[in-house]
Amino acid sequence: MALKRTTVMVDEEDLAKVKEAAAREGRSESEYFREAFHLVALRSQRWDEEWDIPALDFGHPVTADEIDRAVSDAVTGTDGDADTRADTE
């Protein structure tokens, strides 16, 4: 990655926080600024073409409980159907 030098005006309190973090974590202040610039560049990126995102049809409106269960199952690595698991053990 080619780097280009630039001058940026920043809030004094923000700069103090960056300096503290850099000292605490053993990173250079420049690393923090490069990371921040990179995040802004990614966040502001736009695409000309439309995205082809498929619609999901579950045959009924999905409830908050179903969403909670699906997320919990994904996090714990379970299938969420205790009755089925008990029958197969």
N, CA, C and O atoms as a Tinker XYZ file with bonds, in Angstrom:
   356  protein
     1  N      0.846000   -1.173000    0.000000    73     2
     2  CA     0.000000    0.000000    0.000000    64     1     3
     3  C      0.891000    1.235000    0.000000    63     2     4     5
     4  O      1.726000    1.403000    0.888000    81     3
     5  N      0.716000    2.080000   -0.976000    73     3     6
     6  CA     1.479000    3.328000   -1.037000    64     5     7
     7  C      0.856000    4.342000   -0.083000    63     6     8     9
     8  O     -0.364000    4.496000   -0.035000    81     7
     9  N      1.695000    5.020000    0.662000    73     7    10
    10  CA     1.208000    6.004000    1.626000    64     9    11
    11  C      1.494000    7.400000    1.131000    63    10    12    13
    12  O      2.515000    7.640000    0.487000    81    11
    13  N      0.590000    8.331000    1.428000    73    11    14
    14  CA     0.750000    9.728000    1.056000    64    13    15
    15  C      0.622000   10.569000    2.314000    63    14    16    17
    16  O     -0.293000   10.371000    3.113000    81    15
    17  N      1.530000   11.494000    2.486000    73    15    18
    18  CA     1.508000   12.379000    3.649000    64    17    19
    19  C      0.419000   13.437000    3.473000    63    18    20    21
    20  O      0.229000   13.978000    2.384000    81    19
    21  N     -0.295000   13.723000    4.570000    73    19    22
    22  CA    -1.325000   14.756000    4.542000    64    21    23
    23  C     -1.380000   15.427000    5.908000    63    22    24    25
    24  O     -0.872000   14.887000    6.890000    81    23
    25  N     -1.984000   16.578000    5.968000    73    23    26
    26  CA    -2.158000   17.295000    7.225000    64    25    27
    27  C     -3.643000   17.361000    7.526000    63    26    28    29
    28  O     -4.448000   17.708000    6.661000    81    27
    29  N     -3.999000   17.027000    8.755000    73    27    30
    30  CA    -5.401000   16.996000    9.152000    64    29    31
    31  C     -5.559000   17.758000   10.455000    63    30    32    33
    32  O     -4.762000   17.599000   11.379000    81    31
    33  N     -6.583000   18.579000   10.524000    73    31    34
    34  CA    -6.912000   19.280000   11.758000    64    33    35
    35  C     -7.881000   18.401000   12.538000    63    34    36    37
    36  O     -8.894000   17.957000   11.996000    81    35
    37  N     -7.570000   18.147000   13.823000    73    35    38
    38  CA    -8.426000   17.293000   14.646000    64    37    39
    39  C     -8.722000   17.981000   15.978000    63    38    40    41
    40  O     -7.989000   18.864000   16.423000    81    39
    41  N     -9.797000   17.554000   16.584000    73    39    42
    42  CA   -10.183000   18.063000   17.888000    64    41    43
    43  C     -9.108000   17.684000   18.911000    63    42    44    45
    44  O     -8.612000   16.557000   18.902000    81    43
    45  N     -8.748000   18.626000   19.792000    73    43    46
    46  CA    -7.675000   18.376000   20.767000    64    45    47
    47  C     -7.989000   17.196000   21.672000    63    46    48    49
    48  O     -7.095000   16.410000   21.987000    81    47
    49  N     -9.247000   17.053000   22.100000    73    47    50
    50  CA    -9.620000   15.950000   22.982000    64    49    51
    51  C     -9.502000   14.607000   22.254000    63    50    52    53
    52  O     -9.056000   13.617000   22.833000    81    51
    53  N     -9.905000   14.585000   20.987000    73    51    54
    54  CA    -9.766000   13.352000   20.209000    64    53    55
    55  C     -8.297000   12.988000   20.047000    63    54    56    57
    56  O     -7.925000   11.822000   20.178000    81    55
    57  N     -7.468000   13.973000   19.767000    73    55    58
    58  CA    -6.037000   13.717000   19.599000    64    57    59
    59  C     -5.430000   13.187000   20.889000    63    58    60    61
    60  O     -4.590000   12.288000   20.858000    81    59
    61  N     -5.848000   13.735000   22.015000    73    59    62
    62  CA    -5.336000   13.259000   23.305000    64    61    63
    63  C     -5.726000   11.798000   23.525000    63    62    64    65
    64  O     -4.923000   11.014000   24.031000    81    63
    65  N     -6.950000   11.427000   23.150000    73    63    66
    66  CA    -7.397000   10.042000   23.297000    64    65    67
    67  C     -6.603000    9.106000   22.393000    63    66    68    69
    68  O     -6.274000    7.987000   22.786000    81    67
    69  N     -6.295000    9.566000   21.180000    73    67    70
    70  CA    -5.497000    8.752000   20.260000    64    69    71
    71  C     -4.087000    8.568000   20.823000    63    70    72    73
    72  O     -3.537000    7.467000   20.783000    81    71
    73  N     -3.511000    9.640000   21.341000    73    71    74
    74  CA    -2.166000    9.559000   21.922000    64    73    75
    75  C     -2.144000    8.582000   23.103000    63    74    76    77
    76  O     -1.214000    7.786000   23.237000    81    75
    77  N     -3.180000    8.648000   23.964000    73    75    78
    78  CA    -3.258000    7.734000   25.111000    64    77    79
    79  C     -3.369000    6.282000   24.651000    63    78    80    81
    80  O     -2.687000    5.401000   25.173000    81    79
    81  N     -4.225000    6.049000   23.680000    73    79    82
    82  CA    -4.420000    4.685000   23.174000    64    81    83
    83  C     -3.144000    4.162000   22.523000    63    82    84    85
    84  O     -2.773000    3.005000   22.718000    81    83
    85  N     -2.479000    5.005000   21.758000    73    83    86
    86  CA    -1.244000    4.598000   21.081000    64    85    87
    87  C     -0.186000    4.204000   22.109000    63    86    88    89
    88  O      0.498000    3.193000   21.947000    81    87
    89  N     -0.055000    5.001000   23.160000    73    87    90
    90  CA     0.931000    4.696000   24.198000    64    89    91
    91  C      0.550000    3.419000   24.943000    63    90    92    93
    92  O      1.409000    2.589000   25.243000    81    91
    93  N     -0.726000    3.266000   25.237000    73    91    94
    94  CA    -1.197000    2.108000   25.986000    64    93    95
    95  C     -1.032000    0.811000   25.202000    63    94    96    97
    96  O     -0.665000   -0.221000   25.765000    81    95
    97  N     -1.305000    0.869000   23.894000    73    95    98
    98  CA    -1.310000   -0.344000   23.075000    64    97    99
    99  C     -0.026000   -0.546000   22.273000    63    98   100   101
   100  O      0.114000   -1.546000   21.570000    81    99
   101  N      0.897000    0.382000   22.374000    73    99   102
   102  CA     2.163000    0.226000   21.663000    64   101   103
   103  C      2.035000    0.379000   20.158000    63   102   104   105
   104  O      2.816000   -0.204000   19.406000    81   103
   105  N      1.070000    1.150000   19.717000    73   103   106
   106  CA     0.878000    1.418000   18.286000    64   105   107
   107  C      1.206000    2.880000   18.029000    63   106   108   109
   108  O      1.178000    3.702000   18.945000    81   107
   109  N      1.512000    3.193000   16.795000    73   107   110
   110  CA     1.785000    4.591000   16.472000    64   109   111
   111  C      0.460000    5.338000   16.277000    63   110   112   113
   112  O     -0.557000    4.740000   15.926000    81   111
   113  N      0.490000    6.628000   16.506000    73   111   114
   114  CA    -0.685000    7.459000   16.258000    64   113   115
   115  C     -1.078000    7.368000   14.786000    63   114   116   117
   116  O     -2.262000    7.360000   14.449000    81   115
   117  N     -0.078000    7.299000   13.919000    73   115   118
   118  CA    -0.347000    7.209000   12.477000    64   117   119
   119  C     -1.183000    5.983000   12.143000    63   118   120   121
   120  O     -2.046000    6.034000   11.266000    81   119
   121  N     -0.925000    4.872000   12.847000    73   119   122
   122  CA    -1.718000    3.666000   12.595000    64   121   123
   123  C     -3.195000    3.922000   12.856000    63   122   124   125
   124  O     -4.056000    3.503000   12.082000    81   123
   125  N     -3.475000    4.609000   13.944000    73   123   126
   126  CA    -4.868000    4.918000   14.277000    64   125   127
   127  C     -5.510000    5.795000   13.201000    63   126   128   129
   128  O     -6.652000    5.566000   12.802000    81   127
   129  N     -4.770000    6.792000   12.741000    73   127   130
   130  CA    -5.326000    7.682000   11.719000    64   129   131
   131  C     -5.518000    6.952000   10.396000    63   130   132   133
   132  O     -6.520000    7.167000    9.713000    81   131
   133  N     -4.558000    6.079000   10.019000    73   131   134
   134  CA    -4.741000    5.294000    8.794000    64   133   135
   135  C     -5.959000    4.397000    8.901000    63   134   136   137
   136  O     -6.724000    4.266000    7.945000    81   135
   137  N     -6.144000    3.774000   10.067000    73   135   138
   138  CA    -7.309000    2.913000   10.270000    64   137   139
   139  C     -8.603000    3.718000   10.165000    63   138   140   141
   140  O     -9.565000    3.270000    9.541000    81   139
   141  N     -8.627000    4.892000   10.767000    73   139   142
   142  CA    -9.823000    5.745000   10.708000    64   141   143
   143  C    -10.125000    6.168000    9.277000    63   142   144   145
   144  O    -11.278000    6.130000    8.848000    81   143
   145  N     -9.099000    6.569000    8.541000    73   143   146
   146  CA    -9.301000    6.967000    7.147000    64   145   147
   147  C     -9.821000    5.784000    6.329000    63   146   148   149
   148  O    -10.699000    5.946000    5.482000    81   147
   149  N     -9.277000    4.604000    6.586000    73   147   150
   150  CA    -9.702000    3.420000    5.850000    64   149   151
   151  C    -11.175000    3.105000    6.123000    63   150   152   153
   152  O    -11.925000    2.787000    5.200000    81   151
   153  N    -11.585000    3.194000    7.386000    73   151   154
   154  CA   -12.985000    2.930000    7.735000    64   153   155
   155  C    -13.927000    3.930000    7.067000    63   154   156   157
   156  O    -14.999000    3.556000    6.592000    81   155
   157  N    -13.532000    5.188000    7.033000    73   155   158
   158  CA   -14.358000    6.203000    6.375000    64   157   159
   159  C    -14.421000    5.937000    4.876000    63   158   160   161
   160  O    -15.478000    6.074000    4.261000    81   159
   161  N    -13.295000    5.560000    4.292000    73   159   162
   162  CA   -13.274000    5.263000    2.851000    64   161   163
   163  C    -14.200000    4.097000    2.532000    63   162   164   165
   164  O    -14.932000    4.141000    1.543000    81   163
   165  N    -14.176000    3.054000    3.357000    73   163   166
   166  CA   -15.052000    1.908000    3.126000    64   165   167
   167  C    -16.515000    2.278000    3.326000    63   166   168   169
   168  O    -17.376000    1.898000    2.532000    81   167
   169  N    -16.788000    3.018000    4.387000    73   167   170
   170  CA   -18.173000    3.390000    4.702000    64   169   171
   171  C    -18.791000    4.299000    3.640000    63   170   172   173
   172  O    -20.000000    4.252000    3.412000    81   171
   173  N    -17.985000    5.108000    3.003000    73   171   174
   174  CA   -18.516000    6.059000    2.030000    64   173   175
   175  C    -18.526000    5.514000    0.606000    63   174   176   177
   176  O    -18.945000    6.206000   -0.322000    81   175
   177  N    -18.065000    4.269000    0.429000    73   175   178
   178  CA   -18.017000    3.666000   -0.904000    64   177   179
   179  C    -19.424000    3.463000   -1.449000    63   178   180   181
   180  O    -20.330000    3.081000   -0.707000    81   179
   181  N    -19.612000    3.717000   -2.740000    73   179   182
   182  CA   -20.910000    3.530000   -3.399000    64   181   183
   183  C    -20.712000    2.685000   -4.652000    63   182   184   185
   184  O    -19.656000    2.730000   -5.282000    81   183
   185  N    -21.735000    1.918000   -5.007000    73   183   186
   186  CA   -21.695000    1.079000   -6.195000    64   185   187
   187  C    -22.724000    1.586000   -7.185000    63   186   188   189
   188  O    -23.795000    2.051000   -6.795000    81   187
   189  N    -22.395000    1.494000   -8.483000    73   187   190
   190  CA   -23.298000    1.963000   -9.525000    64   189   191
   191  C    -24.420000    0.972000   -9.808000    63   190   192   193
   192  O    -25.544000    1.375000  -10.105000    81   191
   193  N    -24.124000   -0.315000   -9.719000    73   191   194
   194  CA   -25.123000   -1.320000  -10.072000    64   193   195
   195  C    -25.981000   -1.694000   -8.862000    63   194   196   197
   196  O    -25.566000   -1.536000   -7.714000    81   195
   197  N    -27.177000   -2.187000   -9.144000    73   195   198
   198  CA   -28.075000   -2.654000   -8.094000    64   197   199
   199  C    -27.587000   -3.997000   -7.571000    63   198   200   201
   200  O    -27.005000   -4.775000   -8.327000    81   199
   201  N    -27.807000   -4.277000   -6.320000    73   199   202
   202  CA   -27.457000   -5.558000   -5.737000    64   201   203
   203  C    -28.598000   -6.526000   -5.956000    63   202   204   205
   204  O    -29.765000   -6.152000   -5.839000    81   203
   205  N    -28.277000   -7.754000   -6.270000    73   203   206
   206  CA   -29.284000   -8.785000   -6.452000    64   205   207
   207  C    -29.398000   -9.575000   -5.145000    63   206   208   209
   208  O    -28.770000  -10.620000   -4.973000    81   207
   209  N    -30.210000   -9.049000   -4.237000    73   207   210
   210  CA   -30.386000   -9.681000   -2.933000    64   209   211
   211  C    -31.696000  -10.450000   -2.970000    63   210   212   213
   212  O    -32.753000   -9.855000   -3.181000    81   211
   213  N    -31.646000  -11.765000   -2.769000    73   211   214
   214  CA   -32.882000  -12.548000   -2.859000    64   213   215
   215  C    -33.833000  -12.257000   -1.703000    63   214   216   217
   216  O    -33.399000  -11.983000   -0.584000    81   215
   217  N    -35.116000  -12.317000   -1.981000    73   215   218
   218  CA   -36.132000  -12.177000   -0.945000    64   217   219
   219  C    -36.338000  -13.542000   -0.299000    63   218   220   221
   220  O    -36.384000  -14.559000   -0.992000    81   219
   221  N    -36.460000  -13.565000    0.997000    73   219   222
   222  CA   -36.691000  -14.811000    1.712000    64   221   223
   223  C    -38.171000  -14.900000    2.069000    63   222   224   225
   224  O    -38.737000  -13.960000    2.627000    81   223
   225  N    -38.792000  -16.025000    1.750000    73   223   226
   226  CA   -40.203000  -16.228000    2.046000    64   225   227
   227  C    -40.337000  -17.444000    2.946000    63   226   228   229
   228  O    -40.099000  -18.574000    2.520000    81   227
   229  N    -40.723000  -17.200000    4.205000    73   227   230
   230  CA   -40.880000  -18.284000    5.165000    64   229   231
   231  C    -42.327000  -18.762000    5.239000    63   230   232   233
   232  O    -42.655000  -19.616000    6.063000    81   231
   233  N    -43.195000  -18.220000    4.384000    73   231   234
   234  CA   -44.581000  -18.643000    4.349000    64   233   235
   235  C    -45.449000  -17.960000    5.390000    63   234   236   237
   236  O    -46.666000  -18.146000    5.406000    81   235
   237  N    -44.834000  -17.174000    6.254000    73   235   238
   238  CA   -45.581000  -16.443000    7.277000    64   237   239
   239  C    -44.696000  -15.327000    7.806000    63   238   240   241
   240  O    -43.478000  -15.372000    7.630000    81   239
   241  N    -45.285000  -14.326000    8.451000    73   239   242
   242  CA   -44.444000  -13.288000    9.057000    64   241   243
   243  C    -43.554000  -13.897000   10.141000    63   242   244   245
   244  O    -44.015000  -14.718000   10.934000    81   243
   245  N    -42.317000  -13.509000   10.174000    73   243   246
   246  CA   -41.367000  -14.024000   11.156000    64   245   247
   247  C    -41.527000  -13.220000   12.440000    63   246   248   249
   248  O    -41.524000  -11.989000   12.418000    81   247
   249  N    -41.669000  -13.931000   13.562000    73   247   250
   250  CA   -41.868000  -13.257000   14.849000    64   249   251
   251  C    -40.529000  -12.929000   15.503000    63   250   252   253
   252  O    -39.487000  -13.472000   15.137000    81   251
   253  N    -40.588000  -12.034000   16.471000    73   251   254
   254  CA   -39.385000  -11.673000   17.225000    64   253   255
   255  C    -38.833000  -12.896000   17.961000    63   254   256   257
   256  O    -37.617000  -13.062000   18.056000    81   255
   257  N    -39.725000  -13.758000   18.486000    73   255   258
   258  CA   -39.277000  -14.967000   19.178000    64   257   259
   259  C    -38.514000  -15.898000   18.233000    63   258   260   261
   260  O    -37.511000  -16.494000   18.624000    81   259
   261  N    -38.986000  -16.021000   16.992000    73   259   262
   262  CA   -38.301000  -16.876000   16.017000    64   261   263
   263  C    -36.911000  -16.322000   15.695000    63   262   264   265
   264  O    -35.948000  -17.076000   15.552000    81   263
   265  N    -36.822000  -15.016000   15.586000    73   263   266
   266  CA   -35.523000  -14.380000   15.317000    64   265   267
   267  C    -34.588000  -14.605000   16.501000    63   266   268   269
   268  O    -33.430000  -14.982000   16.320000    81   267
   269  N    -35.097000  -14.372000   17.728000    73   267   270
   270  CA   -34.285000  -14.591000   18.928000    64   269   271
   271  C    -33.793000  -16.035000   18.999000    63   270   272   273
   272  O    -32.630000  -16.280000   19.318000    81   271
   273  N    -34.668000  -16.981000   18.706000    73   271   274
   274  CA   -34.312000  -18.398000   18.762000    64   273   275
   275  C    -33.253000  -18.725000   17.708000    63   274   276   277
   276  O    -32.296000  -19.445000   17.990000    81   275
   277  N    -33.423000  -18.199000   16.503000    73   275   278
   278  CA   -32.460000  -18.472000   15.431000    64   277   279
   279  C    -31.079000  -17.910000   15.770000    63   278   280   281
   280  O    -30.063000  -18.563000   15.533000    81   279
   281  N    -31.047000  -16.705000   16.323000    73   279   282
   282  CA   -29.766000  -16.102000   16.707000    64   281   283
   283  C    -29.139000  -16.903000   17.836000    63   282   284   285
   284  O    -27.943000  -17.191000   17.804000    81   283
   285  N    -29.940000  -17.266000   18.835000    73   283   286
   286  CA   -29.432000  -18.055000   19.958000    64   285   287
   287  C    -28.884000  -19.397000   19.477000    63   286   288   289
   288  O    -27.814000  -19.825000   19.909000    81   287
   289  N    -29.617000  -20.057000   18.586000    73   287   290
   290  CA   -29.167000  -21.339000   18.046000    64   289   291
   291  C    -27.854000  -21.195000   17.289000    63   290   292   293
   292  O    -26.969000  -22.043000   17.401000    81   291
   293  N    -27.732000  -20.116000   16.518000    73   291   294
   294  CA   -26.503000  -19.903000   15.750000    64   293   295
   295  C    -25.321000  -19.660000   16.678000    63   294   296   297
   296  O    -24.214000  -20.129000   16.413000    81   295
   297  N    -25.552000  -18.924000   17.772000    73   295   298
   298  CA   -24.475000  -18.616000   18.702000    64   297   299
   299  C    -24.058000  -19.861000   19.480000    63   298   300   301
   300  O    -22.867000  -20.091000   19.691000    81   299
   301  N    -25.037000  -20.667000   19.910000    73   299   302
   302  CA   -24.726000  -21.841000   20.736000    64   301   303
   303  C    -24.419000  -23.084000   19.915000    63   302   304   305
   304  O    -23.908000  -24.069000   20.449000    81   303
   305  N    -24.728000  -23.048000   18.617000    73   303   306
   306  CA   -24.471000  -24.199000   17.766000    64   305   307
   307  C    -25.507000  -25.299000   17.917000    63   306   308   309
   308  O    -25.238000  -26.459000   17.604000    81   307
   309  N    -26.684000  -24.940000   18.393000    73   307   310
   310  CA   -27.766000  -25.916000   18.534000    64   309   311
   311  C    -28.789000  -25.705000   17.436000    63   310   312   313
   312  O    -28.750000  -24.713000   16.708000    81   311
   313  N    -29.725000  -26.674000   17.326000    73   311   314
   314  CA   -30.754000  -26.512000   16.300000    64   313   315
   315  C    -32.065000  -25.993000   16.870000    63   314   316   317
   316  O    -33.014000  -25.775000   16.117000    81   315
   317  N    -32.142000  -25.787000   18.199000    73   315   318
   318  CA   -33.292000  -25.166000   18.812000    64   317   319
   319  C    -34.493000  -26.066000   18.968000    63   318   320   321
   320  O    -35.519000  -25.621000   19.481000    81   319
   321  N    -34.409000  -27.322000   18.546000    73   319   322
   322  CA   -35.551000  -28.223000   18.633000    64   321   323
   323  C    -35.231000  -29.316000   19.648000    63   322   324   325
   324  O    -34.750000  -30.387000   19.277000    81   323
   325  N    -35.493000  -29.052000   20.915000    73   323   326
   326  CA   -35.142000  -29.979000   21.998000    64   325   327
   327  C    -35.837000  -31.319000   21.843000    63   326   328   329
   328  O    -35.247000  -32.354000   22.154000    81   327
   329  N    -37.092000  -31.325000   21.365000    73   327   330
   330  CA   -37.821000  -32.577000   21.204000    64   329   331
   331  C    -37.132000  -33.484000   20.180000    63   330   332   333
   332  O    -37.016000  -34.690000   20.398000    81   331
   333  N    -36.685000  -32.916000   19.085000    73   331   334
   334  CA   -36.017000  -33.693000   18.041000    64   333   335
   335  C    -34.706000  -34.260000   18.561000    63   334   336   337
   336  O    -34.376000  -35.415000   18.290000    81   335
   337  N    -33.955000  -33.453000   19.306000    73   335   338
   338  CA   -32.680000  -33.917000   19.838000    64   337   339
   339  C    -32.892000  -35.059000   20.824000    63   338   340   341
   340  O    -32.127000  -36.023000   20.826000    81   339
   341  N    -33.915000  -34.963000   21.657000    73   339   342
   342  CA   -34.173000  -35.996000   22.641000    64   341   343
   343  C    -34.532000  -37.309000   21.966000    63   342   344   345
   344  O    -34.157000  -38.374000   22.458000    81   343
   345  N    -35.263000  -37.257000   20.830000    73   343   346
   346  CA   -35.665000  -38.468000   20.119000    64   345   347
   347  C    -34.485000  -39.152000   19.447000    63   346   348   349
   348  O    -34.506000  -40.371000   19.276000    81   347
   349  N    -33.470000  -38.415000   19.066000    73   347   350
   350  CA   -32.360000  -38.973000   18.317000    64   349   351
   351  C    -31.232000  -39.448000   19.213000    63   350   352   353
   352  O    -30.312000  -40.117000   18.742000    81   351
   353  N    -31.285000  -39.115000   20.495000    73   351   354
   354  CA   -30.193000  -39.522000   21.407000    64   353   355
   355  C    -30.362000  -40.928000   21.885000    63   354   356
   356  O    -29.536000  -41.421000   22.653000    81   355
